[in-house]
Every structure is written in structure tokens, then in C-alpha cells.
Amino acid sequence: MPPTIDASPSGIDPQHRSHWDGKLRVEKKAVLSNPEALSDPDYSDEDAPPVDRIQADEDLLEDYDLDTEDIDLVHCRISSIQALDLQRFARVKRLCLRQNEISHIDFPDILGTSLRELDLYDNLISHINGLDALILIENLDLSFNKIKHIRNISHLKELRHLFLIQNRIQKIEGLEGLSKIRNLELAANRIREIENLDTLTGLEELWLGKNKITELKNLTLMTNLKILSIQSNRLTKLSGLSSLASLEELYVSHNALTAITGLEHNSSLRVFDVSNNHITKLASLKHLNKLEELWASYNQLSSFEEVEVELADKMELNTVYFEGNPLQLKSPVLYRNKVRLALPQVKQIDASKSAQGPPEHDFSKD
């Protein structure tokens, strides 16, 4: 008796002795070595061979002098860096390839002798590579791409500004030895923890907004930090800032904070943004004598007395935001006058200039 098999597409039952053709039919199944490629729309393989590139039918750089120091090709639908034939430009210092369709970084080595600024904002890059020869780079922008890992840049010892905004990065890594970095922008990624920044001792600006961070930590060695932005994260408490004596601007809006704490050693603060949290009491600000701007909109503040006690002696204070708090919502008509009485030195209340401030100059009449 022949083995049991499915009916043939023709409708003839191959199990019937008079119709069986003697062939064993086995269901065909493809086996994928990388099944994750089916479920992850952003999947890419670093070891995959490069895609063949069709050479451009026009030279986008034909009008540039070979001695030029600045090349700007924005929104030109460029997909291949090689097709640009950049080795012609041995003196270029700034190269901007924003808003193109580049997925693979591949620059000629000769650019390493001159290039200082590289802008690849808003492309299709998934992996950081091809930067081995560009050792003089000071400004690198890889924002708005598809990058998941920070790799292959630790040799860029001259780097001052690094932008990796709006990628898919989950971990701060690969920055060892970049002691000259002054500005690091990692906003709008998937980072859960502040880590691996110990060697960035010269860092002055750290931008981590719109991530998934729950705690301020591992900042002890950031003694030169002047700006810290960690808006739109998952903070429930202000802590870990005691070593940041040079901190001038702190942005922690859109978190889950319930109190203002942990600022005892941050007396250099000029700008403090704590808007859109759950803070019920204005406190722990009396020692911030250099404070110029306080943004505290959309919290649960209800006391004008607290406003006066904490802020009246701040002679540098010129801007306050309290809109969306009970102290404004319960008495919207009298609100601004009460703030003026409590803080006569303030020039701007919320989005409007205070009448107490100096009149703005109208340049249209000049």
C-alpha cells in the first residue's frame, strides 16, 4: 500500500491504487537561519554583503572647486557615498549629507587628513562604521537614523560634539577615551540607564530627553557638566547630582517627580525646568541665588506664600512659569498680579512679559 499523502492539485486522489503515480510527495518548508528578520522590521545584518550600487548619472559635485573646504548636499536622494567620488576633495573640512538615503558609511581615507565636521542627519544608517580614517573629526551628527549600538567611534579622539538623537539606541556604550567631548546628545532613544560616561570628564552638556531612564546615577565624575537635560523620562526622584557643582541648567520636565530635592550642592543653577510633574510644594530653592529662570508649569503648586519665601530674594530671577497650577487655575484673573507682588524683580510671567519689566524695543521702527 503506498504511503498516505495529500490529494494532488488536480483533484485526483493519489491514494487510489489505480491513480497513484508512485511518487512520494513531501511538503516543502523553507528554514530561515535568521527568523528574527520576519518579525523585526528594522532587522539588518552587519555581515551581509554590500548591496550593489548603481552609479549616479550626474555629478552632484561638478560645480565645486577641488580646493573647497565646505560641501553641502542636502536632500539630494543620495544613496551611495562612493558614487560621489569624494577623494577629489582633499581639503574639505565640513561635509553635510543631510536628508538623503544613505545606508552605508564608506568614505575615502584621504578625507581623514582634513575633515572636521560630518553631518549624516536623517538618513537610513543602521550601523556606525567606515569612520576609521576620519581621526580629526570634531563634530559628528548621526541623528535620525536607525542606529541600535554606539560602536566604532572610540578612536575619534578629537570629537567635541556627538549627536545621536532619534535612533534606536538602548545602551550608552562605546565612548571610552573620548575625553574631549563637550556635548553629547542622545535624546529620543530607548536608553534605560545612565552609564559608561566615566571617561568623558570634559563633558559640559548631556542631553537625554525622551528615553526610559528611571534614576539619575553614575554622574559623579561629570564635574564639568553645565547642562543636563533628562526631560520626558521616568524619574520619580531628584538625586545623584551632588558632584555637579558647575551645573547651570537642569531640565527635568515631563517626569513623575513629587518633590524638589537633591539640589543642595547645585548652587550655580541659572535655569531649572521642572514643569509637568506632580510637585505639590515649592521648596529647596532658597540657596539658588543665581537662579534666572524657573519653569514649574503644570504641577500641583497652590501657595503664593511659598513662591515669595523661596524666590523673593533671587535678584537675578527674571522668568517664572506657574501656569496650570492650582495657584493659577483657582484665581486666573488675579494670578499675574499676585506673582508680581511676590516677585517684583521678574520680567516675564509664563508666556507674556510682565508689566514690571522694561519695554521691548520695536526694531520695525528703526
Backbone torsions as a table, in degrees:
resi	resn	phi	psi	omega
1	MET	NA	129.5	-179.5
2	PRO	-67.1	155.7	-179.5
3	PRO	-64.1	155.1	179.3
4	THR	-75.4	127.9	-179.3
5	ILE	-141.5	164.4	-178.4
6	ASP	-70.9	158.9	176.9
7	ALA	-63.8	145.9	-179.7
8	SER	-76.0	158.3	-179.3
9	PRO	-58.6	-23.6	-176.8
10	SER	-77.2	-8.3	-179.5
11	GLY	92.6	-6.4	178.6
12	ILE	-80.5	129.9	-179.3
13	ASP	-78.2	107.7	-177.0
14	PRO	-69.0	-11.8	178.3
15	GLN	-76.4	-20.3	179.3
16	HIS	-70.8	126.2	-173.2
17	ARG	-53.5	-35.7	-174.5
18	SER	-77.8	-13.5	-178.0
19	HIS	-113.3	-12.4	-175.7
20	TRP	-68.7	133.0	-176.0
21	ASP	-94.2	2.5	176.1
22	GLY	84.8	5.2	-178.0
23	LYS	-103.6	134.4	177.7
24	LEU	-87.1	121.7	-178.6
25	ARG	-99.1	122.6	-179.1
26	VAL	-114.6	131.4	-178.9
27	GLU	-63.6	131.9	-178.5
28	LYS	-86.1	127.8	177.5
29	LYS	-132.0	127.2	177.3
30	ALA	-83.3	139.2	178.7
31	VAL	-111.3	118.1	-178.3
32	LEU	-90.6	135.8	175.9
33	SER	-80.2	-18.3	178.7
34	ASN	-131.6	70.3	-176.9
35	PRO	-61.3	-20.7	179.6
36	GLU	-63.9	-19.3	179.4
37	ALA	-63.8	-23.8	-179.4
38	LEU	-79.3	-30.5	-175.7
39	SER	-98.8	-19.9	-178.8
40	ASP	-107.7	107.9	-178.3
41	PRO	-66.5	-16.0	-178.5
42	ASP	-100.6	9.7	-175.8
43	TYR	-64.1	137.9	173.6
44	SER	-149.5	150.6	-175.7
45	ASP	-110.2	117.2	-179.2
46	GLU	-63.2	-28.0	-175.8
47	ASP	-91.7	-0.4	-179.4
48	ALA	-67.0	145.3	178.3
49	PRO	-64.5	149.0	-179.0
50	PRO	-63.6	145.8	178.5
51	VAL	-74.0	139.3	177.5
52	ASP	-62.5	134.2	-179.3
53	ARG	-106.6	134.8	175.0
54	ILE	-85.2	126.2	-179.1
55	GLN	-63.3	141.2	-179.3
56	ALA	-65.4	144.9	179.6
57	ASP	-90.1	5.5	175.1
58	GLU	-146.0	152.7	179.6
59	ASP	-95.2	104.9	-178.0
60	LEU	-67.1	-14.0	-176.0
61	LEU	-110.2	14.4	-174.9
62	GLU	-65.0	-23.4	-179.3
63	ASP	-90.2	-1.5	-180.0
64	TYR	-88.6	137.1	174.0
65	ASP	-69.1	143.2	-177.6
66	LEU	-65.8	-16.5	178.2
67	ASP	-96.8	7.9	-176.6
68	THR	-61.0	148.6	178.0
69	GLU	-107.4	-4.2	-174.6
70	ASP	-139.1	118.2	177.1
71	ILE	-119.8	128.1	-175.3
72	ASP	-131.6	106.7	179.4
73	LEU	-126.5	86.0	-176.8
74	VAL	-100.2	133.0	175.0
75	HIS	55.4	52.2	-179.3
76	CYS	-111.2	9.1	179.5
77	ARG	59.5	33.7	178.5
78	ILE	-75.6	128.9	176.6
79	SER	-115.3	-19.5	-177.8
80	SER	-124.6	118.9	175.6
81	ILE	-69.3	-37.5	-179.9
82	GLN	-58.4	-36.8	-177.3
83	ALA	-65.2	-16.3	-179.8
84	LEU	-77.9	-14.5	178.1
85	ASP	55.4	52.1	-173.1
86	LEU	-72.2	-13.1	-179.8
87	GLN	-62.3	-13.0	177.1
88	ARG	-68.6	-23.1	-170.5
89	PHE	-107.8	80.7	-173.0
90	ALA	-77.1	-8.6	-177.1
91	ARG	-114.4	6.7	-176.3
92	VAL	-66.2	132.5	179.9
93	LYS	-107.1	-29.6	-178.4
94	ARG	-128.3	125.9	-179.5
95	LEU	-128.2	117.1	-178.9
96	CYS	-115.5	117.5	179.2
97	LEU	-124.5	43.7	-177.7
98	ARG	-65.9	150.5	170.3
99	GLN	52.6	54.5	174.8
100	ASN	-121.9	-158.3	-176.5
101	GLU	-124.0	34.9	-177.3
102	ILE	-78.0	128.0	177.8
103	SER	-115.8	-14.8	-176.5
104	HIS	-131.7	126.1	179.0
105	ILE	-88.4	122.9	-177.6
106	ASP	-155.0	94.6	-177.6
107	PHE	-108.5	145.2	176.6
108	PRO	-65.1	144.5	-175.9
109	ASP	-60.0	-27.5	-175.2
110	ILE	-63.5	-23.4	178.6
111	LEU	-67.8	-18.5	-179.5
112	GLY	-66.8	-15.7	-179.7
113	THR	-86.2	-8.3	-174.7
114	SER	-140.2	-31.3	-169.3
115	LEU	-67.6	127.0	179.3
116	ARG	-113.2	-27.9	-176.0
117	GLU	-133.6	125.7	-179.1
118	LEU	-128.2	122.9	-176.7
119	ASP	-119.6	109.8	178.2
120	LEU	-119.1	29.9	179.7
121	TYR	-56.6	136.3	173.2
122	ASP	59.6	65.2	172.7
123	ASN	-128.2	-152.0	-176.8
124	LEU	-124.0	32.8	-173.5
125	ILE	-79.4	128.1	178.8
126	SER	-104.9	-26.5	-175.9
127	HIS	-132.5	138.1	175.8
128	ILE	-86.4	113.2	175.9
129	ASN	-158.3	-179.5	177.5
130	GLY	73.9	15.3	-179.3
131	LEU	-109.7	11.7	-172.3
132	ASP	-55.7	-39.6	-174.4
133	ALA	-87.5	-10.3	-171.8
134	LEU	-89.4	58.5	-170.5
135	ILE	-76.3	-8.7	-179.9
136	LEU	-97.8	1.8	-177.6
137	ILE	-58.9	130.4	176.7
138	GLU	-109.5	-33.7	-180.0
139	ASN	-123.7	123.7	-179.4
140	LEU	-132.2	121.1	-179.6
141	ASP	-118.7	112.8	177.6
142	LEU	-120.8	27.5	-178.2
143	SER	-67.9	157.6	176.5
144	PHE	55.0	53.9	173.3
145	ASN	-127.3	-154.0	-177.5
146	LYS	-123.0	30.0	-173.3
147	ILE	-74.9	131.9	179.5
148	LYS	-106.0	-24.3	-175.7
149	HIS	-134.2	139.8	174.6
150	ILE	-88.3	106.1	-176.6
151	ARG	-140.6	161.0	169.7
152	ASN	59.9	34.9	174.1
153	ILE	-130.2	-1.1	-176.1
154	SER	-66.7	-12.7	178.0
155	HIS	-86.6	-5.7	-177.7
156	LEU	-85.2	72.6	-170.4
157	LYS	-68.9	-15.9	179.7
158	GLU	-92.6	1.8	-174.9
159	LEU	-63.2	127.1	177.0
160	ARG	-109.1	-37.2	-175.5
161	HIS	-130.4	122.7	179.9
162	LEU	-126.3	122.8	-177.8
163	PHE	-116.9	119.2	178.2
164	LEU	-132.1	38.5	-177.0
165	ILE	-68.1	146.0	172.8
166	GLN	53.9	59.1	170.9
167	ASN	-120.7	-151.6	-179.7
168	ARG	-126.3	34.3	-175.4
169	ILE	-76.4	130.4	-179.4
170	GLN	-106.7	-15.1	-174.2
171	LYS	-143.2	135.9	173.8
172	ILE	-80.3	117.3	-175.7
173	GLU	-159.6	172.5	172.5
174	GLY	70.3	20.2	-177.1
175	LEU	-111.5	11.3	-175.4
176	GLU	-57.7	132.8	173.7
177	GLY	83.2	1.6	-178.9
178	LEU	-88.3	66.1	-171.6
179	SER	-72.5	-13.4	-178.7
180	LYS	-91.6	-4.5	-179.6
181	ILE	-64.3	129.9	177.1
182	ARG	-107.3	-29.2	-174.8
183	ASN	-133.9	120.4	179.5
184	LEU	-123.7	119.0	-177.3
185	GLU	-117.0	113.4	-178.1
186	LEU	-126.8	26.0	-177.9
187	ALA	-66.8	155.2	174.6
188	ALA	60.1	50.7	172.8
189	ASN	-123.5	-150.4	-177.8
190	ARG	-127.5	32.6	-174.7
191	ILE	-76.2	135.4	-179.0
192	ARG	-110.0	-14.6	-173.9
193	GLU	-146.9	139.7	172.9
194	ILE	-84.0	117.3	-175.1
195	GLU	-158.3	166.4	173.0
196	ASN	58.5	38.2	177.7
197	LEU	-112.9	7.1	-171.7
198	ASP	-58.6	-33.2	-176.9
199	THR	-86.5	-5.2	-179.2
200	LEU	-89.5	57.8	-172.2
201	THR	-69.6	-17.0	179.3
202	GLY	-94.6	4.6	-175.5
203	LEU	-62.8	130.3	179.4
204	GLU	-112.7	-25.9	-178.9
205	GLU	-134.0	126.9	179.0
206	LEU	-129.7	117.3	-175.3
207	TRP	-115.0	113.1	-175.2
208	LEU	-128.9	21.4	-178.2
209	GLY	-61.7	152.8	176.1
210	LYS	57.9	55.7	171.0
211	ASN	-125.6	-151.1	-177.7
212	LYS	-129.4	35.4	-174.8
213	ILE	-79.9	133.6	-177.2
214	THR	-108.2	-12.1	-174.6
215	GLU	-150.1	139.8	173.4
216	LEU	-86.2	110.6	-178.3
217	LYS	-152.9	170.6	178.3
218	ASN	60.3	36.0	178.4
219	LEU	-112.0	7.7	-172.2
220	THR	-55.7	-39.5	-176.1
221	LEU	-88.3	1.5	-179.1
222	MET	-85.0	53.2	-172.2
223	THR	-70.6	-15.6	178.5
224	ASN	-97.3	2.3	-175.7
225	LEU	-66.0	128.0	179.3
226	LYS	-109.9	-30.3	-178.9
227	ILE	-128.6	126.1	174.9
228	LEU	-128.0	118.1	178.3
229	SER	-117.8	120.0	-180.0
230	ILE	-139.1	43.8	178.7
231	GLN	-69.6	156.3	174.4
232	SER	53.4	51.7	172.7
233	ASN	-121.5	-147.4	-175.5
234	ARG	-128.5	35.0	-179.6
235	LEU	-71.5	138.3	174.5
236	THR	-115.5	-7.8	-177.0
237	LYS	-153.9	142.4	173.4
238	LEU	-90.1	117.4	-179.9
239	SER	-158.4	174.0	175.5
240	GLY	74.4	17.8	-176.7
241	LEU	-109.8	5.5	-171.2
242	SER	-62.9	-26.7	-178.4
243	SER	-88.8	-3.5	-175.6
244	LEU	-92.6	64.9	-176.8
245	ALA	-68.2	-20.6	-178.9
246	SER	-92.6	-0.2	-175.2
247	LEU	-62.5	125.4	-178.6
248	GLU	-111.4	-29.1	-178.3
249	GLU	-133.9	127.4	-179.2
250	LEU	-130.5	120.7	-177.6
251	TYR	-117.7	110.7	-178.4
252	VAL	-131.4	28.9	179.7
253	SER	-68.2	161.6	177.2
254	HIS	55.7	52.1	171.5
255	ASN	-124.6	-151.6	179.8
256	ALA	-127.1	38.8	-178.7
257	LEU	-74.9	141.1	178.5
258	THR	-113.9	-9.9	-178.8
259	ALA	-154.6	154.5	174.9
260	ILE	-94.1	111.3	-178.2
261	THR	-143.3	172.5	170.2
262	GLY	74.2	17.9	-178.7
263	LEU	-108.5	14.8	-174.0
264	GLU	-58.2	-30.1	-176.3
265	HIS	-107.1	15.3	-177.2
266	ASN	-112.9	51.5	-174.6
267	SER	-71.8	-5.9	178.1
268	SER	-89.4	0.6	-176.7
269	LEU	-59.2	129.3	174.4
270	ARG	-108.2	-35.8	-178.2
271	VAL	-126.1	127.4	179.6
272	PHE	-133.5	115.3	-179.3
273	ASP	-113.1	111.1	-179.2
274	VAL	-125.5	24.8	-177.9
275	SER	-63.3	157.6	173.7
276	ASN	56.1	52.2	172.4
277	ASN	-126.5	-154.7	-178.5
278	HIS	-126.2	36.8	-174.8
279	ILE	-78.5	130.3	-176.2
280	THR	-104.9	-16.1	-174.9
281	LYS	-137.7	130.5	175.8
282	LEU	-84.0	110.9	-173.9
283	ALA	-152.3	170.0	174.6
284	SER	62.3	31.2	179.5
285	LEU	-117.5	-6.5	-171.4
286	LYS	-60.9	-29.6	-177.2
287	HIS	-84.6	-4.3	-177.4
288	LEU	-86.8	72.2	-173.3
289	ASN	-73.2	-13.4	179.3
290	LYS	-97.0	4.8	-175.7
291	LEU	-61.9	128.2	178.8
292	GLU	-111.5	-34.5	-178.2
293	GLU	-135.5	130.5	174.6
294	LEU	-124.9	118.3	178.4
295	TRP	-108.9	109.2	-176.4
296	ALA	-134.1	28.7	-179.3
297	SER	-64.1	153.2	172.3
298	TYR	54.5	54.6	168.8
299	ASN	-121.1	-150.2	179.5
300	GLN	-123.0	34.9	-179.3
301	LEU	-77.1	133.5	-175.4
302	SER	-131.3	-4.9	-172.3
303	SER	-112.0	118.5	172.9
304	PHE	-72.3	-26.0	177.3
305	GLU	-62.8	-42.4	177.1
306	GLU	-62.7	-38.8	178.3
307	VAL	-59.0	-45.4	-178.3
308	GLU	-69.3	-44.6	-178.0
309	VAL	-62.2	-42.4	-174.8
310	GLU	-82.3	-26.5	-167.6
311	LEU	-124.0	-13.4	-172.7
312	ALA	-60.4	-31.0	-177.1
313	ASP	-89.6	5.2	-179.0
314	LYS	-86.3	91.7	-173.9
315	MET	-68.9	-21.3	178.3
316	GLU	-86.4	-10.0	-176.8
317	LEU	-67.6	122.2	-179.4
318	ASN	-125.4	-14.3	-176.4
319	THR	-138.0	129.8	173.5
320	VAL	-135.7	145.4	176.0
321	TYR	-126.5	116.5	177.8
322	PHE	-127.4	5.6	-177.3
323	GLU	-60.5	149.0	179.2
324	GLY	84.0	0.1	174.8
325	ASN	-94.3	160.2	175.8
326	PRO	-55.1	-33.6	-179.1
327	LEU	-66.1	-20.6	174.7
328	GLN	-97.8	-39.6	-175.5
329	LEU	-70.0	-31.9	-177.4
330	LYS	-78.8	-21.7	-178.4
331	SER	-146.5	64.9	-173.9
332	PRO	-62.5	-28.8	-178.6
333	VAL	-72.8	-41.8	-176.4
334	LEU	-91.3	-9.3	-171.5
335	TYR	-53.4	-52.9	-175.1
336	ARG	-65.5	-38.7	178.5
337	ASN	-64.2	-37.9	179.3
338	LYS	-66.5	-37.9	177.9
339	VAL	-66.6	-40.0	178.7
340	ARG	-62.4	-41.1	179.7
341	LEU	-65.8	-38.9	-179.5
342	ALA	-74.8	-34.5	-174.5
343	LEU	-131.3	72.8	-176.3
344	PRO	-64.5	-18.8	-179.2
345	GLN	-78.4	-13.9	-174.6
346	VAL	-74.1	135.9	179.8
347	LYS	-99.8	-24.1	-178.9
348	GLN	-133.8	127.6	175.2
349	ILE	-115.6	116.3	-175.6
350	ASP	57.6	-138.5	-173.7
351	ALA	-84.3	-1.5	-176.5
352	SER	-114.3	148.2	176.4
353	LYS	-72.4	140.7	177.0
354	SER	-77.4	145.6	178.5
355	ALA	-64.3	-20.1	-179.7
356	GLN	-73.3	-19.6	-175.9
357	GLY	-81.9	166.2	179.4
358	PRO	-69.0	148.0	-179.4
359	PRO	-66.0	145.0	178.3
360	GLU	-77.3	143.8	178.0
361	HIS	-79.8	133.4	179.3
362	ASP	-94.5	99.5	-176.6
363	PHE	-70.2	-17.3	-179.1
364	SER	-67.0	-17.5	-178.3
365	LYS	-93.5	-4.3	-179.9
366	ASP	-73.4	NA	NA
